[in-house]
């Protein structure tokens, strides 16, 4: 579903791939973390996916808002 939204944002809305990917990737990583938690995966793997979403989120904010946000 996220791949379809990425395609729609790039092709229909004419976003750059980087803008669309940075907007969607933090949520995708959090969904992976939720899935891992639901299947009782080891906690370091869950923490790693959650921690990976944060810098991507910051990169998205920086890209959209410029230097005054971060």
N, C-alpha and C positions, 0 to 999 in steps of 0.2 A: 504494500500500500504506500509506503514511503517512497519507493522507487517510482510509482505512478505519480505521486505528488511532485517529486523532483522533475520528472519529465514534463509535467504540466507547467510548472513554474518556469522552466528553461524554454520550452517551445511555445507555449501559449502566452505567458506573461512577459516573455523576453528578458528574464533575469539572467545574469551571468551564472555559470555553473558554480563558481565559488560562493556567490551570495546565497544561492539556493541550498548548497551543501552545508554551509556554515549555519544557516537557519534551521535545517532539519537534523543535523547530526547530533546535537546534544539530546534532543528528545529521543532519537533512535537509540542512543547509548543508554539512556535511562530506562527505555522499554526492555532492552536486553538485560539490564541489571534486575529489573522486576521479574523477567522470565527466569533468570538464574535463581532468584530468591524463591520463586514458586516451585522450582524443581529441586530445591534444597541443595544447590551447588555449594562448594566451599566458600566461606565468607570472604577470603581474600580476592576471589574472582569477582564477586559482587562489588566489593569495595573498589577494585581496579576499574571496573566499567563506570561506576559512579564518579570516581575521581577523574577519569578520562573525559567525562562530559563537561567538567567545569572549565578547563582551559579553552575548549572549543567554544563554549558559551561566551567567554571573555573575548575571544578572537572575533566572534560575531558582533558583540557590542562595540568593539574597537572599530571594526570595518564600517558599521552603520553610523556610529555617532562621532567618530573622530577622537582626537586626543583629550577632549574635556571630559569624556565619560570614564576613561580608565587612565 
